[in-house]
Amino acid sequence: MTARQDFAVRLLLALAAMFVLSPLVAWVLPNEQFHRVMTRVLQGAVLIALLVKRPPRRTWKHYPATVGLRGPDRTKRALVGAAVAIGLLVLLLAISFAMGGRDWATVFSKKPFIVRLIQVIGAAIIVSVAEEFLFRGYLKDLLGGWGSAAMYAAVHFFKPLQGSAPAGGGFDPWISLRRADVMFESWFDPRVALTGMVGLFLFGLALNRLRERTGTLYLGIGLHAGLVFALGLYRVWVDGVSPNPWIHGGSRVHDGVLGVVFLGLVCLAAYKLPLPRSYTASAGPDPEFRPEAL
């Protein structure tokens, strides 16, 4: 069995586990939106499926370095990437605001700002590190740049367009099958398919290219974290609802034509914009990384 066939089998087993286990989890958490139950179960199942029957655990500590969690100036690279992403999203929001596609926020969160800030920072760090390791590390090496970018885009829209109802009381073993269709409806929505997924596909290609050019994941982690941070915080001041989502996007901002243009420019910059020599893979190997130890 090839590595890709092995991955496909593991992914199918994780999907099967999602359908079998989600009714049990929903029974325990009857007030949780059912699509959230399914996605959380799937995330756990994928993690387990990817770890079962792998090489001995003593070799695992070396694997992160092989997929890009190595290199000099790690914190600096991550911070530079985060600053660039935040600046670009602020610019995108400013252009959207000037075009009449956004307005000042009228609905305010009941959470204290400091609590929201801590939550957004935590989410930005966890999401960026986990997704870069999975998509730009493991899956890029397995599926190639285009394949990993396509999966990255598709996974982010594996959910209903407008949320879902809670599972309710009682145990229903068939609820996963009866509600499975709502998990795929975003893929077939014209705006999501033509702007949302295209935009994230371009962003995935950009992050893949940054790993190739720098030899590490850290610049991409920072760029990713900055985007998650800015998306999680901007609605404190700016309304997330646009009168023309096709142009200006929805609450995600990047799922509109303007977002696609910006992410297309980010992708172009990742391929063509000169980088400081100290940031490139040609600057020399990380002295802390010893491939012969693998």
Disulfide bonds with the S-S distance in Angstrom:
none
